């Protein structure tokens, strides 16, 4: 059955690009070999495809192919980066537990993993963020301890779109000899990423955020200056140099490599187009409803992310007035949770205002008429609320 709603939730997931599907199809059919099978052509073909995708990802990050590890997605990559780091340092030293720094606006796939590392013996500090949801470099510097071993700060926020000062944080990490991890699930393919220039040592990517397949991701692990050595979380195979054992998802890997390469090629034109669309939507809303709050940094943000809070909007109007639009009121990973968004709480929103917030995600298929339709739908909510609020 065809879905007639206008999809505006591209921060949650993206459709598979047809060009990406085309590269995957052979490996879902006749090219079904296991890349670990080194004694025949079926295995060679699969292995060659995996290594090509590894090079595609490495090229977009200014990394080396041997620094790219395949996972099931950014959540697994975050687990491997944070827990793998904590376990490696716990194993190395019995004198003092490793200290991890992260921020209150992180995705749960980082916050909960950091808490798990804490339960295993690591020390943890969760830093506050500014009103835009960004981590201040000076706040990081003030909280570094002699035993700080890992700093994990997301590249761009999944709910409010703010981009963190990654380069400045990377410089601090290099100054103190601390490993730097960033969850780049929202940023990859949307903003330029050069792991050397940014001082990033560990970086997570998810395929389904960049018009690639679900169930596949990447963890970049720096190989020198410094050489990052993580403790594996899974055992039972030699794949991915033993760091992430198990038979590789060849179609997914091929698709992720192609998706990231394509996103990088389209990055500049898409950024300009989506930023223009977003600005039009925001200006249209503010022309009639200046009280509506744009969450996140006004300029240092993802082009396709628009988070709007509607003060004093009645909850019944909010929940019933968005037919025809597929968008989100929170992170897709926490949307079943009735509690207000921890990100919106971190930037100072009340529970009421946090619950009256919408995230609009623009993407590659989005057209200007979709944005115009959404703007009028949202203004309709505001008008109805104002009408019902008149004594």
KEVEXRO-971593 format. One record per residue: residue number from 1; residue in one letter; x, y, z of N, C-alpha, C in turn. Coordinates in steps of 0.05 Angstrom, whole numbers, plus 5000, padded with zeros to 4 digits. Example, Ala and Ser with C-alpha at 12.3 -4.5 7.8 and 13.67 -1.06 7.14 Angstrom:
2
  nr rest n_xx n_yy n_zz ca_xx ca_yy ca_zz c_xx c_yy c_zz
   1    A 5264 4886 5156  5246  4910  5156 5264 4934 5156
   2    S 5257 4955 5142  5273  4979  5143 5258 5001 5157
***
This chain:
391
  nr rest n_xx n_yy n_zz ca_xx ca_yy ca_zz c_xx c_yy c_zz
   1    X 5017 4976 5000  5000  5000  5000 5018 5025 5000
   2    X 5012 5043 4982  5028  5067  4980 5022 5086 5003
   3    X 5044 5097 5015  5041  5116  5036 5039 5144 5024
   4    X 5017 5158 5031  5013  5184  5018 5023 5208 5035
   5    X 5033 5202 5059  5043  5223  5076 5070 5234 5065
   6    X 5074 5259 5069  5100  5272  5061 5120 5265 5082
   7    X 5142 5252 5074  5162  5243  5093 5181 5266 5099
   8    X 5182 5273 5125  5201  5294  5134 5214 5286 5159
   9    X 5225 5261 5159  5238  5250  5182 5265 5237 5174
  10    X 5279 5252 5157  5304  5241  5146 5327 5239 5167
  11    X 5324 5251 5190  5343  5247  5211 5340 5220 5225
  12    X 5316 5209 5223  5310  5182  5234 5321 5160 5216
  13    X 5315 5162 5191  5325  5143  5171 5320 5154 5143
  14    X 5334 5143 5124  5331  5152  5096 5325 5128 5078
  15    X 5312 5133 5056  5306  5111  5037 5332 5103 5023
  16    X 5332 5078 5014  5355  5068  4999 5356 5081 4972
  17    X 5379 5094 4966  5382  5107  4940 5382 5085 4918
  18    X 5368 5090 4896  5368  5069  4874 5395 5062 4865
  19    X 5414 5081 4863  5441  5074  4854 5455 5056 4874
  20    X 5449 5060 4900  5460  5043  4920 5449 5015 4918
  21    X 5423 5013 4914  5410  4987  4911 5422 4972 4887
  22    X 5427 4986 4866  5439  4973  4842 5466 4960 4848
  23    X 5482 4973 4865  5508  4962  4872 5505 4938 4890
  24    X 5483 4937 4905  5479  4915  4925 5468 4890 4912
  25    X 5452 4893 4891  5436  4871  4880 5453 4846 4873
  26    X 5476 4849 4860  5491  4825  4853 5498 4809 4878
  27    X 5503 4822 4900  5512  4808  4924 5489 4797 4941
  28    X 5464 4803 4931  5440  4791  4942 5432 4767 4925
  29    X 5446 4763 4903  5439  4741  4885 5463 4724 4879
  30    X 5472 4725 4854  5493  4706  4845 5520 4710 4858
  31    X 5526 4734 4867  5552  4739  4879 5550 4736 4910
  32    X 5543 4712 4918  5535  4707  4946 5558 4697 4964
  33    X 5582 4698 4954  5605  4686  4968 5611 4698 4995
  34    X 5625 4683 5011  5634  4692  5037 5662 4704 5034
  35    X 5666 4729 5041  5692  4741  5037 5715 4728 5052
  36    X 5708 4711 5072  5729  4696  5086 5737 4671 5072
  37    X 5722 4664 5051  5729  4640  5035 5751 4647 5015
  38    X 5776 4640 5022  5799  4649  5006 5809 4629 4985
  39    X 5794 4607 4982  5804  4586  4964 5789 4584 4937
  40    X 5770 4603 4932  5756  4601  4907 5745 4629 4899
  41    X 5736 4631 4874  5729  4657  4863 5705 4670 4876
  42    X 5686 4654 4887  5663  4666  4900 5672 4683 4924
  43    X 5690 4672 4939  5701  4686  4962 5718 4710 4954
  44    X 5734 4707 4933  5751  4729  4923 5733 4752 4914
  45    X 5712 4746 4900  5694  4767  4890 5682 4783 4913
  46    X 5672 4768 4934  5661  4782  4957 5682 4798 4972
  47    X 5705 4787 4975  5727  4801  4989 5735 4826 4975
  48    X 5737 4825 4948  5744  4848  4932 5723 4870 4935
  49    X 5698 4863 4936  5676  4883  4940 5678 4896 4967
  50    X 5683 4880 4988  5686  4891  5015 5709 4910 5016
  51    X 5731 4903 5004  5755  4921  5005 5751 4946 4989
  52    X 5736 4944 4967  5730  4968  4952 5713 4988 4969
  53    X 5693 4977 4983  5677  4993  5000 5693 5005 5023
  54    X 5712 4990 5033  5730  5000  5054 5746 5024 5044
  55    X 5755 5022 5019  5770  5045  5008 5751 5069 5003
  56    X 5727 5064 4995  5708  5086  4990 5703 5101 5016
  57    X 5699 5087 5038  5694  5100  5064 5719 5115 5073
  58    X 5742 5102 5071  5767  5114  5079 5772 5140 5064
  59    X 5767 5140 5038  5772  5164  5022 5755 5187 5031
  60    X 5730 5182 5039  5713  5204  5048 5721 5216 5074
  61    X 5736 5201 5090  5744  5209  5117 5774 5218 5118
  62    X 5788 5216 5095  5817  5220  5095 5831 5201 5114
  63    X 5822 5176 5114  5833  5155  5131 5846 5134 5113
  64    X 5858 5115 5126  5870  5092  5113 5850 5069 5113
  65    X 5849 5053 5091  5829  5031  5090 5831 5012 5114
  66    X 5856 5007 5124  5859  4989  5147 5848 5000 5173
  67    X 5840 5025 5173  5828  5038  5197 5798 5036 5197
  68    X 5786 5024 5176  5757  5022  5174 5748 4994 5182
  69    X 5730 4993 5202  5719  4967  5211 5689 4967 5207
  70    X 5679 4944 5198  5650  4942  5193 5635 4933 5218
  71    X 5612 4945 5222  5595  4938  5245 5566 4936 5235
  72    X 5547 4933 5254  5519  4933  5246 5506 4960 5246
  73    X 5521 4981 5254  5510  5008  5254 5524 5025 5275
  74    X 5516 5050 5277  5530  5069  5295 5527 5061 5324
  75    X 5505 5048 5332  5502  5040  5360 5523 5019 5367
  76    X 5527 4999 5350  5548  4980  5356 5576 4993 5355
  77    X 5580 5011 5336  5606  5025  5334 5611 5041 5359
  78    X 5591 5054 5370  5594  5069  5395 5601 5051 5418
  79    X 5588 5028 5419  5594  5008  5440 5623 4999 5438
  80    X 5631 4993 5414  5658  4982  5410 5679 5004 5417
  81    X 5673 5029 5409  5692  5050  5414 5694 5056 5444
  82    X 5672 5059 5458  5672  5067  5486 5678 5044 5505
  83    X 5664 5022 5502  5670  4999  5519 5697 4987 5512
  84    X 5703 4986 5486  5729  4975  5478 5752 4991 5489
  85    X 5748 5017 5490  5769  5035  5502 5771 5031 5532
  86    X 5748 5031 5545  5747  5028  5574 5760 5002 5583
  87    X 5752 4980 5569  5763  4954  5576 5793 4952 5571
  88    X 5802 4964 5549  5831  4964  5543 5846 4978 5565
  89    X 5836 5001 5574  5851  5016  5594 5848 5003 5622
  90    X 5825 4991 5627  5822  4977  5653 5841 4953 5654
  91    X 5845 4940 5631  5863  4917  5630 5892 4926 5633
  92    X 5899 4949 5623  5927  4959  5624 5935 4968 5651
  93    X 5917 4980 5667  5924  4993  5692 5907 4983 5715
  94    X 5920 4975 5736  5905  4968  5761 5907 4990 5781
  95    X 5921 5012 5774  5926  5034  5793 5903 5053 5794
  96    X 5893 5061 5771  5872  5081  5770 5853 5076 5747
  97    X 5827 5077 5752  5807  5072  5732 5808 5093 5710
  98    X 5803 5086 5685  5802  5106  5664 5778 5124 5667
  99    X 5782 5150 5660  5760  5170  5662 5750 5177 5635
 100    X 5724 5177 5631  5711  5183  5606 5695 5209 5609
 101    X 5698 5227 5589  5683  5252  5588 5663 5250 5564
 102    X 5638 5257 5570  5618  5260  5548 5600 5283 5556
 103    X 5578 5286 5541  5561  5310  5544 5532 5302 5548
 104    X 5516 5319 5561  5488  5313  5568 5470 5312 5543
 105    X 5479 5323 5521  5462  5323  5497 5468 5300 5478
 106    X 5485 5281 5486  5491  5258  5469 5467 5240 5465
 107    X 5469 5225 5443  5449  5205  5438 5451 5183 5460
 108    X 5428 5170 5465  5428  5148  5485 5448 5126 5478
 109    X 5454 5124 5452  5473  5103  5444 5502 5110 5452
 110    X 5506 5134 5462  5531  5141  5475 5528 5143 5505
 111    X 5507 5157 5514  5504  5160  5543 5501 5134 5558
 112    X 5484 5116 5548  5480  5091  5561 5504 5073 5560
 113    X 5519 5075 5538  5544  5059  5536 5565 5069 5556
 114    X 5566 5096 5559  5585  5107  5579 5577 5099 5607
 115    X 5551 5097 5612  5542  5088  5639 5549 5059 5643
 116    X 5548 5043 5621  5556  5015  5623 5586 5013 5629
 117    X 5602 5030 5616  5630  5031  5621 5636 5037 5651
 118    X 5620 5056 5661  5622  5063  5689 5616 5039 5707
 119    X 5596 5023 5700  5589  5000  5716 5611 4979 5716
 120    X 5628 4980 5695  5651  4961  5693 5675 4971 5708
 121    X 5674 4996 5718  5697  5006  5733 5709 5032 5724
 122    X 5700 5042 5701  5710  5068  5691 5697 5091 5707
 123    X 5710 5114 5707  5699  5138  5718 5685 5154 5696
 124    X 5664 5168 5702  5649  5182  5681 5641 5210 5690
 125    X 5645 5229 5672  5635  5256  5676 5617 5263 5652
 126    X 5593 5273 5657  5575  5281  5636 5573 5312 5638
 127    X 5582 5325 5618  5585  5354  5618 5559 5368 5609
 128    X 5553 5392 5620  5531  5408  5610 5537 5419 5583
 129    X 5516 5428 5569  5520  5440  5543 5509 5469 5543
 130    X 5516 5485 5523  5505  5512  5522 5476 5511 5512
 131    X 5464 5534 5509  5436  5536  5501 5430 5525 5473
 132    X 5451 5521 5458  5448  5510  5431 5453 5480 5431
 133    X 5459 5468 5454  5464  5440  5455 5493 5432 5448
 134    X 5511 5452 5447  5538  5447  5440 5556 5445 5465
 135    X 5577 5429 5463  5596  5426  5485 5617 5449 5481
 136    X 5622 5463 5503  5642  5484  5502 5669 5472 5506
 137    X 5689 5478 5489  5716  5467  5492 5728 5474 5519
 138    X 5723 5498 5530  5733  5505  5556 5722 5487 5578
 139    X 5697 5479 5575  5684  5461  5594 5699 5434 5594
 140    X 5706 5425 5571  5721  5400  5569 5748 5403 5582
 141    X 5762 5424 5576  5789  5428  5587 5788 5429 5618
 142    X 5767 5442 5629  5765  5444  5658 5761 5417 5672
 143    X 5749 5398 5657  5742  5373  5669 5761 5350 5663
 144    X 5782 5356 5649  5802  5335  5644 5817 5328 5669
 145    X 5821 5303 5674  5836  5293  5697 5861 5279 5687
 146    X 5880 5273 5705  5903  5258  5697 5897 5231 5685
 147    X 5875 5219 5694  5867  5192  5684 5846 5193 5662
 148    X 5840 5217 5650  5821  5218  5628 5833 5204 5604
 149    X 5819 5184 5594  5829  5168  5572 5812 5170 5546
 150    X 5787 5179 5549  5770  5180  5526 5751 5204 5529
 151    X 5747 5219 5507  5727  5239  5506 5709 5232 5482
 152    X 5683 5230 5487  5663  5223  5467 5643 5246 5464
 153    X 5644 5259 5441  5626  5282  5435 5615 5278 5407
 154    X 5589 5278 5404  5577  5274  5377 5584 5297 5358
 155    X 5586 5290 5333  5592  5310  5312 5569 5330 5309
 156    X 5545 5319 5305  5521  5336  5302 5498 5323 5316
 157    X 5482 5340 5329  5460  5329  5346 5437 5320 5329
 158    X 5427 5296 5335  5406  5283  5320 5379 5297 5323
 159    X 5375 5310 5346  5349  5323  5351 5348 5352 5343
 160    X 5368 5367 5349  5367  5396  5344 5387 5406 5323
 161    X 5403 5388 5312  5420  5395  5289 5446 5409 5294
 162    X 5451 5418 5319  5475  5434  5325 5500 5417 5320
 163    X 5520 5430 5308  5546  5418  5302 5565 5426 5324
 164    X 5578 5407 5336  5597  5413  5358 5624 5423 5347
 165    X 5639 5437 5364  5666  5446  5355 5686 5424 5355
 166    X 5683 5406 5336  5699  5381  5335 5729 5387 5333
 167    X 5736 5405 5316  5765  5411  5312 5778 5421 5338
 168    X 5764 5439 5352  5775  5449  5377 5777 5427 5398
 169    X 5757 5410 5400  5758  5388  5419 5781 5369 5411
 170    X 5784 5364 5386  5806  5346  5377 5833 5357 5384
 171    X 5836 5383 5382  5862  5396  5390 5867 5392 5420
 172    X 5847 5395 5436  5850  5391  5465 5858 5362 5471
 173    X 5845 5343 5457  5851  5315  5461 5880 5309 5454
 174    X 5889 5321 5432  5917  5316  5423 5936 5329 5444
 175    X 5929 5352 5454  5946  5365  5474 5950 5348 5499
 176    X 5929 5334 5507  5931  5318  5532 5935 5289 5527
 177    X 5937 5280 5502  5941  5252  5496 5917 5235 5502
 178    X 5893 5245 5497  5868  5231  5503 5855 5222 5476
 179    X 5845 5198 5476  5831  5188  5452 5805 5204 5449
 180    X 5798 5211 5424  5774  5226  5418 5756 5210 5400
 181    X 5732 5205 5410  5711  5191  5395 5688 5210 5388
 182    X 5678 5208 5364  5655  5223  5356 5635 5206 5342
 183    X 5610 5208 5350  5587  5194  5337 5580 5213 5313
 184    X 5586 5204 5289  5581  5220  5265 5558 5209 5249
 185    X 5540 5195 5262  5517  5183  5247 5501 5204 5232
 186    X 5497 5228 5244  5482  5249  5231 5499 5266 5213
 187    X 5525 5267 5217  5542  5285  5201 5554 5273 5176
 188    X 5559 5247 5177  5572  5234  5154 5555 5238 5128
 189    X 5569 5246 5107  5555  5251  5082 5541 5278 5080
 190    X 5541 5293 5102  5527  5319  5102 5546 5342 5106
 191    X 5568 5337 5121  5589  5358  5125 5616 5344 5120
 192    X 5636 5360 5111  5662  5348  5106 5674 5337 5132
 193    X 5686 5313 5130  5699  5301  5153 5727 5292 5145
 194    X 5747 5303 5158  5775  5296  5154 5786 5289 5182
 195    X 5789 5263 5187  5796  5254  5214 5823 5265 5223
 196    X 5841 5268 5204  5867  5279  5212 5866 5308 5219
 197    X 5853 5324 5202  5850  5353  5207 5834 5358 5233
 198    X 5815 5341 5239  5798  5345  5262 5809 5333 5288
 199    X 5829 5316 5286  5841  5303  5309 5823 5282 5321
 200    X 5808 5268 5304  5789  5247  5313 5804 5220 5312
 201    X 5800 5204 5333  5813  5178  5335 5794 5155 5331
 202    X 5769 5159 5337  5748  5139  5334 5723 5153 5324
 203    X 5710 5141 5304  5687  5154  5291 5666 5134 5283
 204    X 5641 5139 5289  5619  5120  5283 5601 5130 5260
 205    X 5593 5112 5243  5576  5118  5220 5554 5097 5218
 206    X 5531 5104 5210  5509  5085  5205 5499 5088 5176
 207    X 5496 5065 5163  5489  5065  5134 5462 5077 5128
 208    X 5442 5072 5145  5415  5080  5138 5410 5110 5142
 209    X 5429 5125 5152  5426  5154  5154 5435 5168 5128
 210    X 5448 5154 5110  5460  5166  5086 5450 5153 5061
 211    X 5425 5144 5061  5412  5132  5038 5425 5105 5030
 212    X 5436 5092 5051  5446  5065  5049 5428 5046 5063
 213    X 5436 5020 5065  5419  5000  5078 5420 5002 5108
 214    X 5400 4991 5121  5399  4988  5150 5416 4964 5158
 215    X 5425 4964 5183  5439  4941  5193 5468 4939 5186
 216    X 5480 4962 5178  5509  4962  5172 5520 4989 5180
 217    X 5544 4989 5191  5557  5014  5200 5587 5012 5198
 218    X 5600 5033 5207  5629  5035  5206 5639 5045 5233
 219    X 5662 5034 5241  5678  5047  5263 5706 5052 5251
 220    X 5713 5078 5251  5740  5086  5244 5757 5084 5269
 221    X 5780 5071 5267  5798  5068  5290 5826 5077 5281
 222    X 5836 5098 5292  5862  5109  5284 5884 5089 5289
 223    X 5902 5086 5269  5923  5066  5269 5950 5077 5278
 224    X 5953 5103 5277  5979  5115  5286 5975 5143 5295
 225    X 5993 5152 5313  5993  5180  5323 5966 5189 5334
 226    X 5954 5176 5354  5963  5151  5367 5952 5126 5354
 227    X 5963 5104 5361  5952  5078  5352 5932 5070 5373
 228    X 5907 5069 5365  5885  5062  5384 5881 5032 5383
 229    X 5882 5020 5406  5878  4991  5408 5855 4985 5427
 230    X 5833 4975 5416  5809  4970  5431 5807 4941 5439
 231    X 5794 4936 5462  5788  4909  5471 5763 4900 5456
 232    X 5763 4877 5443  5739  4868  5429 5716 4862 5448
 233    X 5692 4865 5438  5668  4858  5453 5656 4831 5446
 234    X 5664 4821 5422  5654  4796  5412 5678 4778 5406
 235    X 5673 4752 5407  5695  4733  5403 5685 4709 5386
 236    X 5703 4696 5373  5695  4672  5358 5702 4673 5329
 237    X 5719 4692 5320  5726  4693  5292 5749 4713 5288
 238    X 5761 4712 5265  5784  4730  5259 5777 4753 5241
 239    X 5751 4755 5233  5743  4777  5215 5749 4804 5228
 240    X 5754 4823 5211  5761  4851  5220 5783 4850 5241
 241    X 5803 4834 5235  5827  4832  5252 5820 4824 5281
 242    X 5798 4810 5283  5790  4800  5310 5775 4820 5326
 243    X 5774 4845 5317  5760  4866  5332 5730 4863 5331
 244    X 5720 4854 5308  5691  4851  5304 5686 4825 5288
 245    X 5689 4802 5302  5686  4776  5288 5658 4771 5278
 246    X 5655 4753 5259  5630  4746  5248 5629 4750 5218
 247    X 5613 4734 5204  5612  4735  5175 5602 4763 5167
 248    X 5616 4775 5148  5610  4802  5140 5585 4804 5123
 249    X 5570 4826 5127  5545  4832  5112 5553 4845 5086
 250    X 5560 4828 5066  5572  4839  5041 5553 4858 5027
 251    X 5527 4851 5022  5510  4870  5009 5508 4897 5023
 252    X 5506 4896 5050  5504  4920  5066 5529 4937 5064
 253    X 5552 4924 5065  5578  4937  5064 5582 4951 5037
 254    X 5575 4936 5016  5577  4948  4989 5559 4972 4987
 255    X 5534 4970 4998  5516  4992  4997 5525 5016 5013
 256    X 5537 5011 5036  5546  5033  5052 5569 5048 5038
 257    X 5587 5033 5027  5609  5046  5013 5599 5064 4990
 258    X 5581 5053 4974  5570  5068  4952 5554 5092 4962
 259    X 5538 5089 4983  5522  5110  4994 5539 5133 5004
 260    X 5560 5127 5018  5577  5149  5029 5592 5163 5007
 261    X 5601 5148 4987  5614  5161  4964 5595 5180 4949
 262    X 5570 5170 4945  5550  5186  4931 5543 5211 4947
 263    X 5539 5207 4973  5532  5230  4991 5554 5251 4991
 264    X 5579 5242 4990  5601  5261  4989 5602 5277 4963
 265    X 5595 5264 4941  5594  5278  4915 5572 5298 4914
 266    X 5549 5292 4927  5526  5310  4927 5526 5330 4950
 267    X 5545 5328 4968  5544  5343  4993 5541 5373 4990
 268    X 5557 5385 4973  5556  5414  4971 5529 5424 4960
 269    X 5520 5411 4938  5495  5420  4926 5471 5415 4944
 270    X 5471 5392 4958  5449  5386  4977 5449 5404 5001
 271    X 5472 5411 5010  5474  5429  5033 5462 5456 5026
 272    X 5468 5467 5003  5457  5493  4995 5427 5491 4991
 273    X 5417 5470 4978  5389  5467  4972 5373 5464 4998
 274    X 5382 5446 5015  5366  5441  5040 5368 5465 5059
 275    X 5390 5479 5060  5392  5502  5077 5373 5523 5068
 276    X 5370 5527 5042  5351  5546  5031 5322 5538 5038
 277    X 5315 5512 5035  5289  5503  5042 5283 5507 5072
 278    X 5302 5500 5088  5299  5503  5117 5294 5532 5125
 279    X 5310 5550 5113  5307  5578  5119 5279 5589 5110
 280    X 5270 5580 5088  5243  5588  5078 5221 5579 5098
 281    X 5224 5554 5108  5204  5544  5127 5205 5560 5153
 282    X 5228 5564 5163  5231  5579  5188 5220 5607 5186
 283    X 5227 5621 5164  5218  5648  5159 5187 5649 5157
 284    X 5176 5629 5143  5147  5628  5140 5133 5625 5167
 285    X 5143 5607 5184  5132  5604  5210 5135 5629 5227
 286    X 5159 5641 5227  5163  5664  5244 5149 5689 5234
 287    X 5141 5690 5209  5126  5713  5199 5099 5716 5212
 288    X 5088 5694 5220  5062  5694  5233 5063 5686 5262
 289    X 5084 5671 5269  5086  5661  5297 5115 5665 5307
 290    X 5122 5690 5312  5150  5695  5321 5157 5682 5348
 291    X 5137 5673 5363  5142  5661  5389 5153 5632 5386
 292    X 5150 5620 5363  5160  5593  5358 5191 5593 5360
 293    X 5201 5574 5375  5230  5574  5381 5244 5554 5362
 294    X 5266 5564 5349  5283  5547  5334 5304 5536 5353
 295    X 5305 5510 5357  5324  5498  5374 5350 5492 5360
 296    X 5372 5494 5375  5398  5489  5363 5411 5515 5353
 297    X 5436 5513 5344  5450  5537  5336 5438 5548 5310
 298    X 5435 5574 5307  5423  5586  5283 5438 5581 5257
 299    X 5465 5578 5259  5481  5575  5235 5498 5550 5235
 300    X 5509 5543 5258  5526  5519  5261 5509 5494 5265
 301    X 5495 5487 5244  5475  5465  5246 5474 5450 5219
 302    X 5463 5426 5220  5457  5411  5196 5437 5425 5179
 303    X 5441 5426 5154  5423  5441  5136 5395 5430 5136
 304    X 5391 5404 5138  5365  5392  5136 5350 5388 5162
 305    X 5361 5397 5184  5349  5392  5210 5335 5418 5220
 306    X 5309 5416 5227  5294  5439  5238 5279 5429 5262
 307    X 5287 5439 5285  5273  5432  5310 5259 5457 5320
 308    X 5232 5455 5322  5216  5478  5330 5200 5471 5355
 309    X 5200 5489 5374  5184  5487  5399 5162 5508 5398
 310    X 5138 5499 5405  5114  5516  5403 5104 5522 5431
 311    X 5111 5545 5442  5102  5552  5469 5072 5553 5472
 312    X 5063 5541 5494  5034  5542  5502 5016 5528 5482
 313    X 5027 5511 5465  5010  5497  5446 4995 5474 5461
 314    X 4969 5474 5458  4953  5453  5472 4960 5426 5461
 315    X 4963 5406 5479  4973  5380  5471 4953 5366 5452
 316    X 4927 5370 5455  4908  5357  5438 4910 5367 5409
 317    X 4916 5393 5406  4919  5404  5379 4945 5394 5367
 318    X 4966 5393 5384  4992  5384  5375 4991 5356 5364
 319    X 4977 5338 5377  4977  5310  5370 4958 5304 5346
 320    X 4939 5321 5341  4919  5315  5321 4921 5331 5295
 321    X 4939 5351 5295  4938  5370  5272 4959 5366 5251
 322    X 4972 5342 5250  4994  5339  5232 4989 5316 5212
 323    X 4964 5311 5206  4958  5290  5186 4970 5298 5159
 324    X 4981 5278 5145  4994  5283  5119 5023 5288 5121
 325    X 5034 5290 5146  5063  5295  5149 5074 5272 5166
 326    X 5097 5262 5157  5112  5242  5173 5136 5255 5184
 327    X 5134 5263 5209  5157  5276  5222 5158 5267 5251
 328    X 5176 5278 5267  5182  5266  5293 5180 5287 5315
 329    X 5172 5278 5338  5173  5295  5362 5197 5290 5379
 330    X 5214 5271 5371  5238  5265  5387 5257 5248 5370
 331    X 5278 5238 5382  5296  5219  5369 5280 5194 5363
 332    X 5284 5182 5340  5270  5158  5332 5276 5135 5352
 333    X 5300 5135 5364  5308  5114  5382 5295 5116 5409
 334    X 5282 5139 5415  5269  5142  5441 5240 5151 5439
 335    X 5229 5149 5415  5202  5160  5411 5180 5145 5426
 336    X 5186 5120 5434  5166  5105  5449 5167 5112 5479
 337    X 5186 5128 5486  5188  5136  5514 5172 5161 5519
 338    X 5155 5161 5539  5137  5184  5543 5151 5207 5557
 339    X 5175 5203 5567  5189  5224  5581 5199 5245 5561
 340    X 5201 5270 5570  5211  5291  5551 5239 5286 5542
 341    X 5246 5296 5519  5273  5292  5507 5294 5302 5526
 342    X 5314 5285 5531  5337  5294  5549 5353 5316 5535
 343    X 5353 5316 5509  5368  5337  5494 5355 5364 5499
 344    X 5328 5366 5496  5314  5391  5501 5316 5399 5530
 345    X 5315 5380 5548  5319  5387  5576 5347 5398 5581
 346    X 5367 5386 5567  5395  5395  5571 5399 5424 5562
 347    X 5383 5434 5543  5386  5461  5534 5367 5480 5549
 348    X 5353 5470 5569  5338  5487  5587 5308 5488 5583
 349    X 5297 5470 5565  5268  5470  5561 5254 5457 5585
 350    X 5230 5468 5591  5213  5455  5610 5201 5429 5598
 351    X 5190 5413 5616  5177  5388  5606 5155 5395 5586
 352    X 5139 5416 5592  5117  5424  5575 5127 5433 5547
 353    X 5148 5450 5547  5158  5459  5521 5172 5437 5506
 354    X 5185 5419 5520  5198  5397  5506 5178 5379 5493
 355    X 5155 5376 5505  5134  5359  5493 5119 5373 5470
 356    X 5123 5399 5468  5111  5415  5446 5132 5421 5425
 357    X 5149 5402 5418  5171  5406  5400 5169 5385 5377
 358    X 5175 5395 5353  5175  5378  5329 5203 5379 5316
 359    X 5212 5356 5307  5236  5355  5291 5228 5349 5262
 360    X 5236 5367 5244  5231  5364  5216 5258 5358 5202
 361    X 5258 5336 5188  5283  5327  5175 5280 5328 5145
 362    X 5294 5346 5132  5293  5348  5103 5314 5329 5091
 363    X 5309 5319 5067  5327  5300  5055 5328 5303 5025
 364    X 5343 5285 5013  5348  5285  4984 5323 5286 4967
 365    X 5302 5270 4974  5277  5272  4958 5260 5296 4964
 366    X 5265 5311 4985  5248  5334  4993 5246 5355 4971
 367    X 5222 5364 4965  5218  5385  4945 5207 5410 4959
 368    X 5209 5432 4945  5200  5458  4957 5170 5456 4964
 369    X 5154 5443 4948  5125  5442  4955 5120 5426 4980
 370    X 5137 5407 4987  5135  5392  5012 5140 5411 5035
 371    X 5160 5428 5033  5167  5446  5054 5144 5467 5058
 372    X 5133 5476 5036  5111  5496  5037 5087 5483 5050
 373    X 5081 5459 5043  5058  5445  5055 5062 5442 5085
 374    X 5086 5434 5093  5092  5431  5122 5089 5457 5137
 375    X 5099 5479 5125  5097  5505  5138 5068 5513 5142
 376    X 5051 5508 5123  5023  5515  5126 5009 5497 5147
 377    X 5017 5472 5148  5006  5454  5168 5013 5464 5196
 378    X 5038 5471 5199  5047  5481  5226 5034 5507 5233
 379    X 5031 5525 5214  5017  5550  5220 4988 5545 5227
 380    X 4976 5524 5214  4949  5517  5221 4946 5509 5250
 381    X 4966 5495 5261  4966  5488  5289 4966 5513 5307
 382    X 4984 5532 5299  4986  5556  5315 4960 5572 5314
 383    X 4948 5575 5291  4923  5590  5288 4901 5577 5305
 384    X 4898 5551 5303  4877  5537  5318 4881 5540 5348
 385    X 4906 5539 5356  4912  5542  5385 4905 5570 5394
 386    X 4911 5590 5378  4905  5618  5385 4875 5622 5386
 387    X 4860 5611 5367  4831  5614  5367 4819 5602 5392
 388    X 4828 5578 5400  4817  5564  5423 4826 5577 5449
 389    X 4847 5593 5448  4857  5606  5472 4843 5633 5478
 390    X 4828 5643 5459  4814  5668  5463 4790 5664 5482
 391    X 4789 5679 5504  4767  5676  5523 4739 5679 5510
***
